[in-house]
Amino acid sequence: MEGTPQDWPWQRLLLIGILLVALLLVLITWGALSERRAVERMAPQERALLFQQTWKGFELLCQGQADPGLVSRCGDQARFLKEFPECQEDCRQQVDSFSNRASR
């Protein structure tokens, strides 16, 4: 049994709500991956230079006793550094270590 015509508006609203939530999830995922795609499209020399500059800034700003007011900024930089293939074992350990401290 399909339901009465009075039930249809609620079904339509539910369907529209589900579609809007799905669209929102797609947009969030697309946005989260945009930095990774941008880094991957860079020329290797440009990417390496950007990595080095970002890494130096991260070390200056976030290593040691990072100011509590900068925790959010350091977390953003840590996430950005992880997008680079140049962020190898030592980089990942330091970035992950900071991420662990920032989430406490």
C-alpha positions in Angstrom: 0.0 0.0 0.0 1.4 3.3 -1.1 -0.1 5.6 1.5 -2.7 8.3 1.2 -2.2 11.5 -0.7 -1.9 13.4 2.6 1.4 11.4 3.4 3.1 12.4 0.1 4.3 15.9 1.2 6.1 14.5 4.2 7.7 11.8 1.9 8.8 14.6 -0.5 10.2 16.7 2.4 12.1 13.6 3.7 13.5 12.9 0.3 14.6 16.5 -0.2 16.2 16.5 3.2 18.1 13.3 2.5 19.3 14.7 -0.9 20.4 18.0 0.8 22.4 16.1 3.4 24.1 13.9 0.7 24.9 17.1 -1.3 26.4 18.7 1.8 28.6 15.6 2.4 29.8 15.7 -1.2 30.7 19.4 -1.0 32.6 18.9 2.3 34.6 16.0 0.9 35.3 17.9 -2.3 36.6 20.9 -0.2 38.7 18.7 2.0 40.4 17.2 -0.9 41.0 20.4 -2.8 44.3 21.2 -1.1 45.6 17.7 -1.8 44.7 18.0 -5.5 46.3 21.5 -5.7 49.6 20.1 -4.1 49.6 17.1 -6.5 49.2 19.4 -9.6 52.2 21.6 -8.6 55.5 21.3 -10.4 57.9 19.3 -8.3 60.3 22.2 -7.8 57.5 24.6 -6.8 56.0 22.0 -4.5 59.3 21.3 -2.8 59.9 25.1 -2.3 56.4 25.5 -0.8 56.9 22.5 1.5 60.2 23.9 2.7 58.7 27.3 3.5 55.7 25.8 5.2 57.9 23.4 7.2 60.2 26.2 8.4 57.1 28.2 9.4 55.7 25.2 11.3 59.0 24.7 13.1 59.3 28.3 14.1 55.7 28.7 15.2 54.7 25.3 16.5 57.7 23.3 17.8 58.5 23.3 21.5 56.0 25.1 23.6 53.6 26.5 21.1 51.5 29.4 22.3 48.0 28.2 23.2 46.6 30.9 20.9 48.4 29.4 18.0 47.2 25.8 18.5 44.6 26.1 15.8 47.0 27.6 13.3 49.6 25.0 14.0 47.0 22.3 13.5 46.1 23.7 10.1 49.7 23.8 9.1 50.2 20.2 10.3 47.3 19.0 8.2 48.6 21.0 5.2 52.1 19.5 5.6 50.7 16.0 5.5 49.4 16.7 1.9 53.0 16.8 0.6 54.8 13.7 -0.6 58.0 15.5 0.8 56.6 15.0 4.3 58.4 11.8 5.0 58.9 9.8 8.2 60.6 12.5 10.4 58.1 15.2 9.2 55.1 12.9 9.8 56.3 12.0 13.3 56.7 15.7 14.3 53.4 16.7 12.6 51.5 13.7 14.2 53.1 14.5 17.5 51.9 18.1 17.3 48.4 16.9 16.2 48.2 14.6 19.3 49.2 17.5 21.6 46.7 19.9 19.9 43.8 17.4 20.3 44.3 17.0 24.1 
